[in-house]
């Protein structure tokens, strides 16, 4: 399995998700609720700053999401290595 495809399937970003890989952001899932909280907090901060978007806040969120992607793919590959599977 391809680590990037698994990750994108978990995000719900593939038109044809991988079999057996659920969308962690589907309605009612914990990640969907947490992402909604992030979005709402971002909106509140931008309102307080009097801006529609804030470059620093976007940089923080983009960097966090990239850290998350790197960690997920790394964990997937380590799991595959421990079970003797290709990554």
PDB file as gemmi writes it, atoms N, CA and C in Angstrom:
CRYST1    1.000    1.000    1.000  90.00  90.00  90.00 P 1                      
ATOM      1  N   UNK A   1       0.834  -1.188   0.000  1.00  0.00           N  
ATOM      2  CA  UNK A   1       0.000   0.000   0.000  1.00  0.00           C  
ATOM      3  C   UNK A   1       0.879   1.251   0.000  1.00  0.00           C  
ATOM      4  N   UNK A   2       0.392   2.282  -0.598  1.00  0.00           N  
ATOM      5  CA  UNK A   2       1.090   3.558  -0.668  1.00  0.00           C  
ATOM      6  C   UNK A   2       0.685   4.432   0.519  1.00  0.00           C  
ATOM      7  N   UNK A   3       1.669   4.877   1.297  1.00  0.00           N  
ATOM      8  CA  UNK A   3       1.401   5.656   2.507  1.00  0.00           C  
ATOM      9  C   UNK A   3       0.619   6.930   2.207  1.00  0.00           C  
ATOM     10  N   UNK A   4       0.956   7.602   1.123  1.00  0.00           N  
ATOM     11  CA  UNK A   4       0.272   8.849   0.763  1.00  0.00           C  
ATOM     12  C   UNK A   4      -1.195   8.587   0.417  1.00  0.00           C  
ATOM     13  N   UNK A   5      -1.468   7.479  -0.276  1.00  0.00           N  
ATOM     14  CA  UNK A   5      -2.856   7.132  -0.614  1.00  0.00           C  
ATOM     15  C   UNK A   5      -3.665   6.809   0.636  1.00  0.00           C  
ATOM     16  N   UNK A   6      -3.051   6.117   1.572  1.00  0.00           N  
ATOM     17  CA  UNK A   6      -3.731   5.803   2.826  1.00  0.00           C  
ATOM     18  C   UNK A   6      -4.066   7.103   3.549  1.00  0.00           C  
ATOM     19  N   UNK A   7      -3.087   7.999   3.621  1.00  0.00           N  
ATOM     20  CA  UNK A   7      -3.286   9.284   4.294  1.00  0.00           C  
ATOM     21  C   UNK A   7      -4.415  10.083   3.631  1.00  0.00           C  
ATOM     22  N   UNK A   8      -4.387  10.179   2.310  1.00  0.00           N  
ATOM     23  CA  UNK A   8      -5.433  10.921   1.593  1.00  0.00           C  
ATOM     24  C   UNK A   8      -6.801  10.273   1.748  1.00  0.00           C  
ATOM     25  N   UNK A   9      -6.841   8.952   1.821  1.00  0.00           N  
ATOM     26  CA  UNK A   9      -8.111   8.256   2.064  1.00  0.00           C  
ATOM     27  C   UNK A   9      -8.651   8.596   3.446  1.00  0.00           C  
ATOM     28  N   UNK A  10      -7.751   8.647   4.426  1.00  0.00           N  
ATOM     29  CA  UNK A  10      -8.180   8.975   5.786  1.00  0.00           C  
ATOM     30  C   UNK A  10      -8.703  10.410   5.871  1.00  0.00           C  
ATOM     31  N   UNK A  11      -8.167  11.298   5.030  1.00  0.00           N  
ATOM     32  CA  UNK A  11      -8.633  12.684   4.999  1.00  0.00           C  
ATOM     33  C   UNK A  11      -9.930  12.842   4.215  1.00  0.00           C  
ATOM     34  N   UNK A  12     -10.301  11.811   3.450  1.00  0.00           N  
ATOM     35  CA  UNK A  12     -11.493  11.905   2.623  1.00  0.00           C  
ATOM     36  C   UNK A  12     -11.254  12.695   1.349  1.00  0.00           C  
ATOM     37  N   UNK A  13      -9.998  12.755   0.903  1.00  0.00           N  
ATOM     38  CA  UNK A  13      -9.645  13.568  -0.261  1.00  0.00           C  
ATOM     39  C   UNK A  13      -9.568  12.780  -1.569  1.00  0.00           C  
ATOM     40  N   UNK A  14      -9.770  11.482  -1.531  1.00  0.00           N  
ATOM     41  CA  UNK A  14      -9.732  10.697  -2.766  1.00  0.00           C  
ATOM     42  C   UNK A  14     -11.142  10.452  -3.270  1.00  0.00           C  
ATOM     43  N   UNK A  15     -11.336  10.561  -4.587  1.00  0.00           N  
ATOM     44  CA  UNK A  15     -12.662  10.276  -5.147  1.00  0.00           C  
ATOM     45  C   UNK A  15     -12.993   8.795  -5.006  1.00  0.00           C  
ATOM     46  N   UNK A  16     -11.966   7.956  -5.043  1.00  0.00           N  
ATOM     47  CA  UNK A  16     -12.145   6.524  -4.818  1.00  0.00           C  
ATOM     48  C   UNK A  16     -11.259   6.119  -3.640  1.00  0.00           C  
ATOM     49  N   UNK A  17     -11.811   6.165  -2.406  1.00  0.00           N  
ATOM     50  CA  UNK A  17     -10.998   5.826  -1.233  1.00  0.00           C  
ATOM     51  C   UNK A  17     -10.515   4.382  -1.278  1.00  0.00           C  
ATOM     52  N   UNK A  18      -9.416   4.159  -0.591  1.00  0.00           N  
ATOM     53  CA  UNK A  18      -8.882   2.803  -0.518  1.00  0.00           C  
ATOM     54  C   UNK A  18      -9.807   1.930   0.320  1.00  0.00           C  
ATOM     55  N   UNK A  19     -10.032   0.699  -0.099  1.00  0.00           N  
ATOM     56  CA  UNK A  19     -10.885  -0.200   0.678  1.00  0.00           C  
ATOM     57  C   UNK A  19     -10.325  -0.401   2.088  1.00  0.00           C  
ATOM     58  N   UNK A  20     -11.192  -0.338   3.068  1.00  0.00           N  
ATOM     59  CA  UNK A  20     -10.811  -0.590   4.447  1.00  0.00           C  
ATOM     60  C   UNK A  20     -10.179   0.602   5.150  1.00  0.00           C  
ATOM     61  N   UNK A  21     -10.059   1.735   4.443  1.00  0.00           N  
ATOM     62  CA  UNK A  21      -9.474   2.934   5.049  1.00  0.00           C  
ATOM     63  C   UNK A  21     -10.590   3.967   5.180  1.00  0.00           C  
ATOM     64  N   UNK A  22     -11.049   4.167   6.394  1.00  0.00           N  
ATOM     65  CA  UNK A  22     -12.167   5.071   6.621  1.00  0.00           C  
ATOM     66  C   UNK A  22     -11.760   6.537   6.604  1.00  0.00           C  
ATOM     67  N   UNK A  23     -12.725   7.377   6.299  1.00  0.00           N  
ATOM     68  CA  UNK A  23     -12.542   8.826   6.306  1.00  0.00           C  
ATOM     69  C   UNK A  23     -12.647   9.308   7.751  1.00  0.00           C  
ATOM     70  N   UNK A  24     -11.533   9.750   8.307  1.00  0.00           N  
ATOM     71  CA  UNK A  24     -11.500  10.208   9.703  1.00  0.00           C  
ATOM     72  C   UNK A  24     -12.246  11.526   9.888  1.00  0.00           C  
ATOM     73  N   UNK A  25     -12.571  12.203   8.776  1.00  0.00           N  
ATOM     74  CA  UNK A  25     -13.253  13.497   8.837  1.00  0.00           C  
ATOM     75  C   UNK A  25     -14.707  13.405   8.391  1.00  0.00           C  
ATOM     76  N   UNK A  26     -15.237  12.191   8.295  1.00  0.00           N  
ATOM     77  CA  UNK A  26     -16.643  12.012   7.924  1.00  0.00           C  
ATOM     78  C   UNK A  26     -17.529  12.602   9.021  1.00  0.00           C  
ATOM     79  N   UNK A  27     -18.731  13.031   8.663  1.00  0.00           N  
ATOM     80  CA  UNK A  27     -19.645  13.601   9.665  1.00  0.00           C  
ATOM     81  C   UNK A  27     -19.789  12.700  10.890  1.00  0.00           C  
ATOM     82  N   UNK A  28     -19.647  13.316  12.060  1.00  0.00           N  
ATOM     83  CA  UNK A  28     -19.801  12.591  13.313  1.00  0.00           C  
ATOM     84  C   UNK A  28     -18.522  11.976  13.851  1.00  0.00           C  
ATOM     85  N   UNK A  29     -17.470  11.952  13.030  1.00  0.00           N  
ATOM     86  CA  UNK A  29     -16.198  11.386  13.479  1.00  0.00           C  
ATOM     87  C   UNK A  29     -15.455  12.402  14.352  1.00  0.00           C  
ATOM     88  N   UNK A  30     -14.637  11.935  15.295  1.00  0.00           N  
ATOM     89  CA  UNK A  30     -13.909  12.857  16.170  1.00  0.00           C  
ATOM     90  C   UNK A  30     -13.082  13.902  15.417  1.00  0.00           C  
ATOM     91  N   UNK A  31     -12.399  13.505  14.340  1.00  0.00           N  
ATOM     92  CA  UNK A  31     -11.569  14.471  13.602  1.00  0.00           C  
ATOM     93  C   UNK A  31     -12.419  15.558  12.952  1.00  0.00           C  
ATOM     94  N   UNK A  32     -13.606  15.214  12.514  1.00  0.00           N  
ATOM     95  CA  UNK A  32     -14.498  16.218  11.918  1.00  0.00           C  
ATOM     96  C   UNK A  32     -14.881  17.257  12.962  1.00  0.00           C  
ATOM     97  N   UNK A  33     -15.174  16.803  14.157  1.00  0.00           N  
ATOM     98  CA  UNK A  33     -15.551  17.716  15.236  1.00  0.00           C  
ATOM     99  C   UNK A  33     -14.369  18.589  15.652  1.00  0.00           C  
ATOM    100  N   UNK A  34     -13.184  18.001  15.752  1.00  0.00           N  
ATOM    101  CA  UNK A  34     -11.992  18.750  16.133  1.00  0.00           C  
ATOM    102  C   UNK A  34     -11.629  19.781  15.065  1.00  0.00           C  
ATOM    103  N   UNK A  35     -11.742  19.392  13.798  1.00  0.00           N  
ATOM    104  CA  UNK A  35     -11.446  20.333  12.719  1.00  0.00           C  
ATOM    105  C   UNK A  35     -12.427  21.508  12.758  1.00  0.00           C  
ATOM    106  N   UNK A  36     -13.675  21.246  13.074  1.00  0.00           N  
ATOM    107  CA  UNK A  36     -14.674  22.305  13.199  1.00  0.00           C  
ATOM    108  C   UNK A  36     -14.283  23.267  14.319  1.00  0.00           C  
ATOM    109  N   UNK A  37     -13.775  22.738  15.417  1.00  0.00           N  
ATOM    110  CA  UNK A  37     -13.321  23.590  16.520  1.00  0.00           C  
ATOM    111  C   UNK A  37     -12.151  24.476  16.085  1.00  0.00           C  
ATOM    112  N   UNK A  38     -11.220  23.912  15.317  1.00  0.00           N  
ATOM    113  CA  UNK A  38     -10.090  24.690  14.802  1.00  0.00           C  
ATOM    114  C   UNK A  38     -10.606  25.817  13.906  1.00  0.00           C  
ATOM    115  N   UNK A  39     -11.514  25.481  13.005  1.00  0.00           N  
ATOM    116  CA  UNK A  39     -12.061  26.472  12.079  1.00  0.00           C  
ATOM    117  C   UNK A  39     -12.768  27.600  12.827  1.00  0.00           C  
ATOM    118  N   UNK A  40     -13.569  27.241  13.813  1.00  0.00           N  
ATOM    119  CA  UNK A  40     -14.300  28.251  14.577  1.00  0.00           C  
ATOM    120  C   UNK A  40     -13.352  29.145  15.373  1.00  0.00           C  
ATOM    121  N   UNK A  41     -12.309  28.561  15.969  1.00  0.00           N  
ATOM    122  CA  UNK A  41     -11.324  29.353  16.711  1.00  0.00           C  
ATOM    123  C   UNK A  41     -10.578  30.295  15.768  1.00  0.00           C  
ATOM    124  N   UNK A  42     -10.239  29.807  14.577  1.00  0.00           N  
ATOM    125  CA  UNK A  42      -9.574  30.641  13.574  1.00  0.00           C  
ATOM    126  C   UNK A  42     -10.464  31.823  13.200  1.00  0.00           C  
ATOM    127  N   UNK A  43     -11.733  31.585  12.992  1.00  0.00           N  
ATOM    128  CA  UNK A  43     -12.670  32.655  12.645  1.00  0.00           C  
ATOM    129  C   UNK A  43     -12.762  33.685  13.768  1.00  0.00           C  
ATOM    130  N   UNK A  44     -12.813  33.218  15.016  1.00  0.00           N  
ATOM    131  CA  UNK A  44     -12.877  34.145  16.150  1.00  0.00           C  
ATOM    132  C   UNK A  44     -11.628  35.014  16.230  1.00  0.00           C  
ATOM    133  N   UNK A  45     -10.461  34.401  16.028  1.00  0.00           N  
ATOM    134  CA  UNK A  45      -9.212  35.164  16.053  1.00  0.00           C  
ATOM    135  C   UNK A  45      -9.183  36.215  14.942  1.00  0.00           C  
ATOM    136  N   UNK A  46      -9.587  35.818  13.751  1.00  0.00           N  
ATOM    137  CA  UNK A  46      -9.602  36.765  12.634  1.00  0.00           C  
ATOM    138  C   UNK A  46     -10.591  37.901  12.902  1.00  0.00           C  
ATOM    139  N   UNK A  47     -11.737  37.578  13.509  1.00  0.00           N  
ATOM    140  CA  UNK A  47     -12.703  38.625  13.868  1.00  0.00           C  
ATOM    141  C   UNK A  47     -12.079  39.615  14.846  1.00  0.00           C  
ATOM    142  N   UNK A  48     -11.383  39.093  15.856  1.00  0.00           N  
ATOM    143  CA  UNK A  48     -10.746  39.971  16.846  1.00  0.00           C  
ATOM    144  C   UNK A  48      -9.674  40.840  16.220  1.00  0.00           C  
ATOM    145  N   UNK A  49      -8.994  40.298  15.208  1.00  0.00           N  
ATOM    146  CA  UNK A  49      -7.949  41.052  14.526  1.00  0.00           C  
ATOM    147  C   UNK A  49      -8.515  41.985  13.458  1.00  0.00           C  
ATOM    148  N   UNK A  50      -9.812  41.821  13.163  1.00  0.00           N  
ATOM    149  CA  UNK A  50     -10.445  42.641  12.131  1.00  0.00           C  
ATOM    150  C   UNK A  50     -10.010  42.265  10.728  1.00  0.00           C  
ATOM    151  N   UNK A  51      -9.689  40.989  10.528  1.00  0.00           N  
ATOM    152  CA  UNK A  51      -9.203  40.489   9.233  1.00  0.00           C  
ATOM    153  C   UNK A  51     -10.025  39.280   8.805  1.00  0.00           C  
ATOM    154  N   UNK A  52     -10.096  39.065   7.482  1.00  0.00           N  
ATOM    155  CA  UNK A  52     -10.738  37.837   6.996  1.00  0.00           C  
ATOM    156  C   UNK A  52      -9.796  36.657   7.154  1.00  0.00           C  
ATOM    157  N   UNK A  53      -8.511  36.904   6.918  1.00  0.00           N  
ATOM    158  CA  UNK A  53      -7.476  35.887   7.090  1.00  0.00           C  
ATOM    159  C   UNK A  53      -6.247  36.549   7.686  1.00  0.00           C  
ATOM    160  N   UNK A  54      -5.437  35.739   8.348  1.00  0.00           N  
ATOM    161  CA  UNK A  54      -4.212  36.240   8.955  1.00  0.00           C  
ATOM    162  C   UNK A  54      -3.064  35.344   8.500  1.00  0.00           C  
ATOM    163  N   UNK A  55      -2.047  35.950   7.893  1.00  0.00           N  
ATOM    164  CA  UNK A  55      -0.930  35.167   7.344  1.00  0.00           C  
ATOM    165  C   UNK A  55      -0.206  34.343   8.401  1.00  0.00           C  
ATOM    166  N   UNK A  56      -0.012  34.910   9.589  1.00  0.00           N  
ATOM    167  CA  UNK A  56       0.678  34.164  10.650  1.00  0.00           C  
ATOM    168  C   UNK A  56      -0.147  32.961  11.102  1.00  0.00           C  
ATOM    169  N   UNK A  57      -1.429  33.152  11.267  1.00  0.00           N  
ATOM    170  CA  UNK A  57      -2.308  32.060  11.673  1.00  0.00           C  
ATOM    171  C   UNK A  57      -2.345  30.975  10.604  1.00  0.00           C  
ATOM    172  N   UNK A  58      -2.419  31.384   9.326  1.00  0.00           N  
ATOM    173  CA  UNK A  58      -2.401  30.404   8.233  1.00  0.00           C  
ATOM    174  C   UNK A  58      -1.094  29.621   8.215  1.00  0.00           C  
ATOM    175  N   UNK A  59       0.018  30.307   8.477  1.00  0.00           N  
ATOM    176  CA  UNK A  59       1.316  29.639   8.518  1.00  0.00           C  
ATOM    177  C   UNK A  59       1.372  28.613   9.653  1.00  0.00           C  
ATOM    178  N   UNK A  60       0.847  28.989  10.815  1.00  0.00           N  
ATOM    179  CA  UNK A  60       0.806  28.064  11.957  1.00  0.00           C  
ATOM    180  C   UNK A  60      -0.008  26.824  11.598  1.00  0.00           C  
ATOM    181  N   UNK A  61      -1.200  27.027  11.042  1.00  0.00           N  
ATOM    182  CA  UNK A  61      -2.063  25.894  10.711  1.00  0.00           C  
ATOM    183  C   UNK A  61      -1.471  25.034   9.604  1.00  0.00           C  
ATOM    184  N   UNK A  62      -0.944  25.671   8.555  1.00  0.00           N  
ATOM    185  CA  UNK A  62      -0.327  24.906   7.463  1.00  0.00           C  
ATOM    186  C   UNK A  62       0.850  24.072   7.969  1.00  0.00           C  
ATOM    187  N   UNK A  63       1.666  24.672   8.825  1.00  0.00           N  
ATOM    188  CA  UNK A  63       2.815  23.942   9.367  1.00  0.00           C  
ATOM    189  C   UNK A  63       2.365  22.789  10.251  1.00  0.00           C  
ATOM    190  N   UNK A  64       1.352  23.021  11.064  1.00  0.00           N  
ATOM    191  CA  UNK A  64       0.841  21.948  11.921  1.00  0.00           C  
ATOM    192  C   UNK A  64       0.301  20.794  11.083  1.00  0.00           C  
ATOM    193  N   UNK A  65      -0.473  21.107  10.044  1.00  0.00           N  
ATOM    194  CA  UNK A  65      -1.031  20.048   9.207  1.00  0.00           C  
ATOM    195  C   UNK A  65       0.062  19.287   8.460  1.00  0.00           C  
ATOM    196  N   UNK A  66       1.134  19.970   8.072  1.00  0.00           N  
ATOM    197  CA  UNK A  66       2.246  19.278   7.417  1.00  0.00           C  
ATOM    198  C   UNK A  66       3.002  18.393   8.413  1.00  0.00           C  
ATOM    199  N   UNK A  67       3.179  18.868   9.642  1.00  0.00           N  
ATOM    200  CA  UNK A  67       3.784  18.026  10.684  1.00  0.00           C  
ATOM    201  C   UNK A  67       2.938  16.778  10.877  1.00  0.00           C  
ATOM    202  N   UNK A  68       1.627  16.951  10.950  1.00  0.00           N  
ATOM    203  CA  UNK A  68       0.713  15.828  11.120  1.00  0.00           C  
ATOM    204  C   UNK A  68       0.845  14.831   9.967  1.00  0.00           C  
ATOM    205  N   UNK A  69       0.917  15.338   8.727  1.00  0.00           N  
ATOM    206  CA  UNK A  69       1.054  14.463   7.555  1.00  0.00           C  
ATOM    207  C   UNK A  69       2.364  13.685   7.617  1.00  0.00           C  
ATOM    208  N   UNK A  70       3.446  14.381   7.931  1.00  0.00           N  
ATOM    209  CA  UNK A  70       4.753  13.717   8.018  1.00  0.00           C  
ATOM    210  C   UNK A  70       4.755  12.627   9.086  1.00  0.00           C  
ATOM    211  N   UNK A  71       4.176  12.921  10.246  1.00  0.00           N  
ATOM    212  CA  UNK A  71       4.125  11.940  11.333  1.00  0.00           C  
ATOM    213  C   UNK A  71       3.261  10.738  10.963  1.00  0.00           C  
ATOM    214  N   UNK A  72       2.122  10.981  10.335  1.00  0.00           N  
ATOM    215  CA  UNK A  72       1.242   9.869   9.943  1.00  0.00           C  
ATOM    216  C   UNK A  72       1.930   8.945   8.947  1.00  0.00           C  
ATOM    217  N   UNK A  73       2.570   9.529   7.945  1.00  0.00           N  
ATOM    218  CA  UNK A  73       3.244   8.714   6.934  1.00  0.00           C  
ATOM    219  C   UNK A  73       4.418   7.964   7.550  1.00  0.00           C  
ATOM    220  N   UNK A  74       5.134   8.619   8.427  1.00  0.00           N  
ATOM    221  CA  UNK A  74       6.266   7.959   9.093  1.00  0.00           C  
ATOM    222  C   UNK A  74       5.788   6.782   9.952  1.00  0.00           C  
ATOM    223  N   UNK A  75       4.719   6.983  10.694  1.00  0.00           N  
ATOM    224  CA  UNK A  75       4.176   5.894  11.523  1.00  0.00           C  
ATOM    225  C   UNK A  75       3.706   4.734  10.646  1.00  0.00           C  
ATOM    226  N   UNK A  76       3.064   5.039   9.533  1.00  0.00           N  
ATOM    227  CA  UNK A  76       2.594   4.006   8.619  1.00  0.00           C  
ATOM    228  C   UNK A  76       3.785   3.181   8.112  1.00  0.00           C  
ATOM    229  N   UNK A  77       4.823   3.879   7.674  1.00  0.00           N  
ATOM    230  CA  UNK A  77       5.993   3.182   7.139  1.00  0.00           C  
ATOM    231  C   UNK A  77       6.700   2.357   8.202  1.00  0.00           C  
ATOM    232  N   UNK A  78       6.805   2.875   9.409  1.00  0.00           N  
ATOM    233  CA  UNK A  78       7.412   2.102  10.496  1.00  0.00           C  
ATOM    234  C   UNK A  78       6.588   0.855  10.794  1.00  0.00           C  
ATOM    235  N   UNK A  79       5.283   0.988  10.779  1.00  0.00           N  
ATOM    236  CA  UNK A  79       4.414  -0.172  10.992  1.00  0.00           C  
ATOM    237  C   UNK A  79       4.611  -1.221   9.916  1.00  0.00           C  
ATOM    238  N   UNK A  80       4.722  -0.766   8.666  1.00  0.00           N  
ATOM    239  CA  UNK A  80       4.953  -1.707   7.567  1.00  0.00           C  
ATOM    240  C   UNK A  80       6.293  -2.409   7.715  1.00  0.00           C  
ATOM    241  N   UNK A  81       7.323  -1.663   8.082  1.00  0.00           N  
ATOM    242  CA  UNK A  81       8.653  -2.257   8.250  1.00  0.00           C  
ATOM    243  C   UNK A  81       8.648  -3.319   9.345  1.00  0.00           C  
ATOM    244  N   UNK A  82       7.934  -3.039  10.417  1.00  0.00           N  
ATOM    245  CA  UNK A  82       7.889  -4.004  11.524  1.00  0.00           C  
ATOM    246  C   UNK A  82       7.127  -5.266  11.170  1.00  0.00           C  
ATOM    247  N   UNK A  83       6.248  -5.150  10.173  1.00  0.00           N  
ATOM    248  CA  UNK A  83       5.474  -6.323   9.751  1.00  0.00           C  
ATOM    249  C   UNK A  83       5.964  -6.902   8.440  1.00  0.00           C  
ATOM    250  N   UNK A  84       7.135  -6.424   7.979  1.00  0.00           N  
ATOM    251  CA  UNK A  84       7.752  -6.982   6.772  1.00  0.00           C  
ATOM    252  C   UNK A  84       7.029  -6.663   5.494  1.00  0.00           C  
ATOM    253  N   UNK A  85       6.265  -5.563   5.455  1.00  0.00           N  
ATOM    254  CA  UNK A  85       5.538  -5.175   4.256  1.00  0.00           C  
ATOM    255  C   UNK A  85       6.252  -4.030   3.558  1.00  0.00           C  
ATOM    256  N   UNK A  86       5.997  -3.912   2.245  1.00  0.00           N  
ATOM    257  CA  UNK A  86       6.543  -2.780   1.495  1.00  0.00           C  
ATOM    258  C   UNK A  86       5.773  -1.512   1.871  1.00  0.00           C  
ATOM    259  N   UNK A  87       6.476  -0.366   1.790  1.00  0.00           N  
ATOM    260  CA  UNK A  87       5.813   0.913   2.089  1.00  0.00           C  
ATOM    261  C   UNK A  87       5.496   1.684   0.845  1.00  0.00           C  
TER     262      UNK A  87                                                      
END                                                                             
